[in-house]
């Protein structure tokens, strides 16, 4: 017989609902934590270069060392943002659920 009992159907629906609820909670917490951590990383680099940007904005010429530091900070920030974007993957994707 190919029919599914009402009890089996209930268990299946309940299981799917629980899985969805758990995945949503995991993803919500993951997204919040990932956003906070990635923002902190990028902000550290931005703050490190803010002084140099302010100096340039005020018309003061950066020394060769400061120019090199500013260029490197910009490169590292861009690379970090790229890697963080590539690393973003909510837990529900990793669980490979149907």
HELIX and SHEET records of a PDB file:
HELIX    1   1 UNK A    6  UNK A   57  1                                  52    
HELIX    2   2 UNK A   64  UNK A   87  1                                  24    
HELIX    3   3 UNK A   91  UNK A   95  1                                   5    
END                                                                             
